[in-house]
Amino acid sequence: MHIKQFVGGDEWDKDVPNAIIFAVDNGAKIINMSFVKYQSPQIQWVDEAVKYSEIKGVLLLSGAGNDDVNTDSVISYPTAVYNDGKRASNVINVGASGYDSSLVADFSNYGKASVDIFAPRVNITTTSVNNEL
């Protein structure tokens, strides 16, 4: 299942929880949230959806972002930390590693407390259909 919601080029706080709840209710076990934003005026709506997914045993993978920002200092959303300070047990925040797997890619957001793992993102060798990207 692929759910993609863009409104005006942004993931609005009303759309993110609706997408999470829809995916959970329709059998998703893992939800990839490959977006980052730095404001979340209705974070309580998102928190409730994350809590719902947590109760239902659904894993949320959240991209750390591509702005070379320390997200321990600058909060980015979605986050594994609820607005009340408690931490969701089902959210993994993924940053990008660079050429050397021990290094953070120069564009990736990072943070000792806020980014859980880094995955290769630079010069990935892959196959494509008809040599098209």
Backbone as CSV, one residue per row, in Angstrom:
resi,resn,N_x,N_y,N_z,CA_x,CA_y,CA_z,C_x,C_y,C_z
1,MET,0.847,-1.166,0.000,0.000,0.000,0.000,0.897,1.235,0.000
2,HIS,0.566,2.180,-0.824,1.328,3.431,-0.900,0.358,4.584,-0.695
3,ILE,0.594,5.365,0.344,-0.246,6.528,0.626,0.643,7.745,0.544
4,LYS,0.261,8.668,-0.284,1.068,9.874,-0.448,0.132,11.067,-0.399
5,GLN,0.403,11.971,0.496,-0.453,13.140,0.645,0.380,14.404,0.585
6,PHE,0.148,15.197,-0.420,0.799,16.492,-0.522,-0.277,17.538,-0.742
7,VAL,-0.256,18.565,0.039,-1.178,19.675,-0.126,-0.343,20.938,-0.157
8,GLY,-0.296,21.589,-1.288,0.483,22.819,-1.392,1.962,22.604,-1.155
9,GLY,2.472,21.391,-1.385,3.894,21.121,-1.214,4.291,20.853,0.223
10,ASP,3.342,20.690,1.129,3.652,20.453,2.532,2.766,19.338,3.052
11,GLU,3.214,18.667,4.106,2.417,17.665,4.791,1.732,18.361,5.955
12,TRP,0.474,18.640,5.808,-0.275,19.391,6.807,-0.583,18.514,8.009
13,ASP,-0.712,19.131,9.163,-0.950,18.384,10.395,-2.267,17.619,10.380
14,LYS,-3.206,18.008,9.576,-4.449,17.241,9.474,-4.284,16.025,8.572
15,ASP,-3.393,16.127,7.592,-3.220,15.045,6.623,-2.333,13.918,7.143
16,VAL,-1.293,14.271,7.910,-0.364,13.259,8.426,-1.100,12.255,9.318
17,PRO,-1.859,12.698,10.328,-2.553,11.699,11.157,-3.610,10.916,10.383
18,ASN,-4.288,11.588,9.451,-5.279,10.866,8.644,-4.619,9.754,7.844
19,ALA,-3.447,10.024,7.279,-2.731,9.009,6.504,-2.250,7.872,7.404
20,ILE,-1.728,8.204,8.585,-1.265,7.167,9.520,-2.428,6.267,9.928
21,ILE,-3.531,6.863,10.333,-4.690,6.090,10.788,-5.244,5.235,9.648
22,PHE,-5.324,5.808,8.451,-5.804,5.052,7.295,-4.912,3.838,7.043
23,ALA,-3.606,4.049,7.056,-2.670,2.955,6.798,-2.792,1.872,7.870
24,VAL,-2.834,2.283,9.130,-2.968,1.317,10.232,-4.264,0.526,10.089
25,ASP,-5.368,1.230,9.851,-6.673,0.570,9.740,-6.780,-0.339,8.524
26,ASN,-5.899,-0.148,7.549,-5.933,-0.964,6.341,-4.795,-1.973,6.282
27,GLY,-4.221,-2.282,7.447,-3.300,-3.413,7.546,-1.823,-3.113,7.443
28,ALA,-1.423,-1.858,7.365,0.012,-1.552,7.296,0.699,-2.023,8.568
29,LYS,1.881,-2.570,8.419,2.706,-2.960,9.558,3.901,-2.027,9.707
30,ILE,4.304,-1.402,8.598,5.404,-0.430,8.581,4.943,0.760,7.749
31,ILE,5.167,1.956,8.259,4.824,3.177,7.524,6.094,3.995,7.355
32,ASN,6.434,4.304,6.102,7.597,5.123,5.782,7.140,6.573,5.638
33,MET,7.671,7.425,6.492,7.319,8.843,6.447,8.554,9.622,6.008
34,SER,8.700,9.777,4.701,9.893,10.415,4.141,9.646,11.896,3.918
35,PHE,9.410,12.602,4.984,9.249,14.045,4.911,9.695,14.638,6.232
36,VAL,10.076,15.874,6.187,10.475,16.595,7.396,9.923,17.998,7.304
37,LYS,9.450,18.495,8.411,9.051,19.892,8.496,9.466,20.418,9.859
38,TYR,9.551,21.713,9.968,10.081,22.320,11.194,9.016,23.044,12.008
39,GLN,7.791,22.957,11.578,6.662,23.480,12.340,5.548,22.449,12.312
40,SER,4.859,22.322,13.420,3.729,21.408,13.500,2.702,22.012,14.459
41,PRO,1.932,22.994,13.967,1.011,23.728,14.841,-0.021,22.847,15.548
42,GLN,-0.409,21.754,14.925,-1.392,20.849,15.532,-0.734,19.515,15.874
43,ILE,0.414,19.581,16.534,1.182,18.381,16.838,0.372,17.369,17.649
44,GLN,-0.595,17.830,18.417,-1.396,16.893,19.219,-2.155,15.922,18.320
45,TRP,-2.560,16.349,17.115,-3.244,15.438,16.187,-2.280,14.352,15.716
46,VAL,-1.067,14.765,15.389,-0.053,13.807,14.937,0.298,12.860,16.082
47,ASP,0.485,13.407,17.294,0.801,12.574,18.461,-0.261,11.495,18.674
48,GLU,-1.522,11.853,18.547,-2.593,10.874,18.753,-2.528,9.760,17.716
49,ALA,-2.220,10.109,16.473,-2.100,9.095,15.427,-0.887,8.198,15.662
50,VAL,0.218,8.775,16.112,1.415,7.980,16.416,1.107,7.039,17.582
51,LYS,0.418,7.532,18.609,0.026,6.678,19.740,-0.877,5.535,19.273
52,TYR,-1.789,5.846,18.366,-2.682,4.821,17.811,-1.864,3.748,17.086
53,SER,-0.912,4.180,16.267,-0.077,3.210,15.545,0.771,2.392,16.518
54,GLU,1.200,3.023,17.597,1.992,2.333,18.615,1.157,1.228,19.271
55,ILE,-0.064,1.551,19.647,-0.970,0.575,20.265,-1.237,-0.595,19.321
56,LYS,-1.333,-0.300,18.030,-1.630,-1.325,17.025,-0.385,-2.094,16.568
57,GLY,0.805,-1.726,17.098,2.024,-2.447,16.767,2.600,-2.126,15.393
58,VAL,2.355,-0.927,14.910,2.844,-0.524,13.591,4.122,0.300,13.755
59,LEU,5.149,-0.053,12.975,6.432,0.638,13.002,6.386,1.851,12.088
60,LEU,6.861,2.991,12.584,6.948,4.218,11.785,8.409,4.524,11.519
61,LEU,8.781,4.598,10.245,10.130,4.993,9.846,10.055,6.442,9.393
62,SER,10.855,7.262,10.019,10.821,8.694,9.741,12.178,9.155,9.228
63,GLY,12.184,9.810,8.081,13.425,10.361,7.551,13.899,11.518,8.409
64,ALA,15.200,11.580,8.663,15.758,12.645,9.511,15.739,13.998,8.826
65,GLY,15.799,14.011,7.507,15.796,15.264,6.757,17.112,15.509,6.059
66,ASN,17.092,16.438,5.131,18.239,16.701,4.271,18.697,18.153,4.337
67,ASP,18.726,18.726,5.520,19.070,20.140,5.669,20.352,20.371,6.463
68,ASP,21.111,19.312,6.754,22.340,19.428,7.548,22.082,20.154,8.862
69,VAL,21.040,19.718,9.572,20.607,20.347,10.818,20.764,19.356,11.964
70,ASN,21.238,19.843,13.103,21.296,19.025,14.316,19.899,19.024,14.930
71,THR,19.188,17.926,14.772,17.812,17.862,15.258,17.718,17.596,16.758
72,ASP,18.864,17.549,17.432,18.838,17.600,18.894,18.578,19.030,19.349
73,SER,18.952,20.000,18.509,18.794,21.424,18.826,17.599,22.057,18.133
74,VAL,17.319,21.607,16.921,16.207,22.133,16.125,15.231,20.992,15.913
75,ILE,14.045,21.105,16.472,13.073,20.016,16.377,12.552,19.925,14.956
76,SER,12.542,18.698,14.438,11.930,18.445,13.137,10.801,17.437,13.342
77,TYR,9.802,17.542,12.506,8.617,16.692,12.608,8.499,15.846,11.351
78,PRO,8.007,14.610,11.457,7.549,13.962,12.679,8.715,13.596,13.588
79,THR,8.423,13.482,14.861,9.441,13.158,15.852,8.975,11.990,16.711
80,ALA,9.916,11.287,17.296,9.584,10.167,18.184,9.193,10.653,19.569
81,VAL,9.388,11.933,19.838,9.074,12.488,21.149,7.734,13.210,21.077
82,TYR,6.810,12.758,21.904,5.502,13.399,21.967,5.631,14.801,22.552
83,ASN,4.616,15.600,22.336,4.605,16.973,22.834,4.708,17.029,24.361
84,ASP,4.287,15.955,25.047,4.371,15.925,26.514,5.736,15.447,27.012
85,GLY,6.673,15.176,26.080,8.028,14.771,26.453,8.265,13.271,26.477
86,LYS,7.207,12.478,26.452,7.363,11.023,26.421,7.782,10.597,25.014
87,ARG,8.394,9.420,24.930,8.925,8.931,23.655,8.097,7.760,23.135
88,ALA,7.778,7.803,21.861,7.081,6.692,21.210,8.051,5.524,21.048
89,SER,7.569,4.332,21.270,8.429,3.147,21.165,8.474,2.576,19.751
90,ASN,7.664,3.102,18.850,7.534,2.517,17.514,8.075,3.401,16.384
91,VAL,8.842,4.435,16.715,9.359,5.355,15.700,10.877,5.196,15.593
92,ILE,11.355,5.001,14.359,12.789,4.970,14.088,13.088,6.135,13.148
93,ASN,13.977,7.018,13.571,14.366,8.183,12.776,15.663,7.849,12.040
94,VAL,15.630,7.931,10.704,16.730,7.459,9.863,17.413,8.618,9.144
95,GLY,18.716,8.746,9.380,19.533,9.725,8.670,20.253,9.070,7.509
96,ALA,20.989,9.873,6.752,21.712,9.372,5.582,23.200,9.304,5.871
97,SER,23.805,8.159,5.545,25.257,8.056,5.649,25.863,8.417,4.301
98,GLY,27.132,8.817,4.337,27.812,9.270,3.130,28.656,8.188,2.497
99,TYR,29.763,8.598,1.892,30.645,7.678,1.185,31.225,6.624,2.110
100,ASP,31.625,7.023,3.280,32.178,6.129,4.285,31.034,5.839,5.250
101,SER,30.697,4.588,5.453,29.517,4.248,6.253,29.600,4.746,7.687
102,SER,30.760,5.202,8.117,30.868,5.725,9.474,30.592,7.231,9.524
103,LEU,30.355,7.840,8.365,30.172,9.286,8.306,28.744,9.643,7.913
104,VAL,28.276,10.732,8.457,26.978,11.271,8.082,27.140,11.980,6.744
105,ALA,26.190,11.782,5.838,26.220,12.492,4.562,26.176,13.991,4.828
106,ASP,26.865,14.765,4.000,27.000,16.199,4.269,25.678,16.961,4.232
107,PHE,24.626,16.382,3.708,23.317,17.037,3.641,22.358,16.534,4.718
108,SER,22.669,15.408,5.342,21.721,14.756,6.242,21.576,15.490,7.570
109,ASN,20.352,15.520,8.073,20.153,15.946,9.451,20.750,14.883,10.362
110,TYR,21.093,15.281,11.569,21.785,14.398,12.497,21.408,14.783,13.915
111,GLY,21.778,13.968,14.875,21.540,14.250,16.283,21.703,12.990,17.100
112,LYS,22.540,13.043,18.123,22.782,11.846,18.953,21.497,11.317,19.571
113,ALA,20.645,12.214,20.038,19.416,11.785,20.707,18.242,11.623,19.741
114,SER,18.261,12.335,18.631,17.078,12.386,17.768,17.145,11.501,16.531
115,VAL,18.330,11.067,16.120,18.452,10.185,14.950,18.929,8.819,15.445
116,ASP,18.160,7.796,15.116,18.421,6.454,15.644,19.442,5.671,14.835
117,ILE,19.425,5.839,13.521,20.262,5.020,12.643,20.522,5.792,11.354
118,PHE,21.607,5.440,10.691,21.933,6.039,9.400,21.986,4.935,8.360
119,ALA,21.461,5.221,7.185,21.440,4.260,6.080,22.126,4.875,4.864
120,PRO,22.746,4.041,4.027,23.426,4.561,2.833,22.483,5.378,1.956
121,ARG,22.990,6.515,1.478,22.167,7.393,0.635,22.984,8.062,-0.466
122,VAL,24.305,7.882,-0.477,25.164,8.555,-1.449,25.771,7.519,-2.398
123,ASN,25.679,7.792,-3.698,26.240,6.907,-4.737,25.837,5.452,-4.544
124,ILE,24.574,5.203,-4.455,24.045,3.848,-4.294,23.975,3.203,-5.675
125,THR,24.610,2.074,-5.829,24.543,1.332,-7.081,23.249,0.542,-7.083
126,THR,22.489,0.689,-8.140,21.210,0.007,-8.221,20.911,-0.332,-9.675
127,THR,19.851,-1.057,-9.887,19.395,-1.332,-11.244,18.135,-0.535,-11.481
128,SER,17.849,-0.292,-12.742,16.615,0.401,-13.080,16.078,-0.187,-14.377
129,VAL,14.818,-0.008,-14.599,14.190,-0.520,-15.792,14.606,0.340,-16.981
130,ASN,15.090,-0.273,-18.031,15.481,0.423,-19.261,16.515,1.528,-19.022
131,ASN,17.385,1.356,-18.044,18.418,2.341,-17.728,17.860,3.731,-17.446
132,GLU,16.648,3.789,-16.933,16.018,5.068,-16.604,16.043,5.253,-15.096
133,LEU,16.192,6.509,-14.674,16.152,6.803,-13.240,14.777,7.174,-12.806
